[in-house]
Amino acid sequence: NATGQIIGASKIARDITSARENEQRIRMLMREVNHRVKNQYSVILSMIRETNNRSETPKQFESQVRERIMALSRSHDLLVSADWKGATIADLLVAQAQPFPRGDVIDMSGPPLVLSPNAVQYLGIAFHELATNSAKYGVLSCGKGQISVIWTITGLGASKLFHLTWTETDGPKVQTIGQGGFGTVVLKRVAPAAVSGQGNLEYGPHGITWSLESPLAAVEASVADEAGSQGV
């Protein structure tokens, strides 16, 4: 001021601190976005590669890739709406069944569980392949039958296991899912491996059964997922 005394220093210090905090948040945001974009690219590239290896015509390839990217987009929308904290199994199933007729015949049962972003993406692809197959050959292709999706948690502490089963009953007999096609690869290998688990696919007299078992820690949203979402 006119007497030579310093005023407003504390406000300047607060402004500098706030600016630095904002800069740090922006850097964290950019790192997180970069990480997530890379993850999305790897999933999409893998999807395109596997679909290309198993497509008989360019038209079939284009159609299947489009449908699978849309399925990934539905999972992505769930994650974005939840600030990438994860999504429940029920919400993921509803989202992936929505494009198909009779999607409301899917009965769901299991304890409350929020899936990690990684599990949402890969289980979302698995649910899409199951629903696609069912709409072509299974319960969702006709006016009868039921789909039951049940998940349970067993064990204690760090040894807890996650079990999920998709079962179709009273529908037409299904002998195969694409005879070694992308759907089979996803259900037996890709999705289980993504959550450090094992998948099994069985063909019953009136529908298929897909079962997945993995460590609970590999599918459940963690504190790290919460922290990452808060950084964004």
Order of alpha helices (4+ residues) and beta strands (2+ residues): alpha-alpha-beta-alpha-beta-beta-alpha-beta-beta-alpha-alpha-beta-beta-alpha-alpha
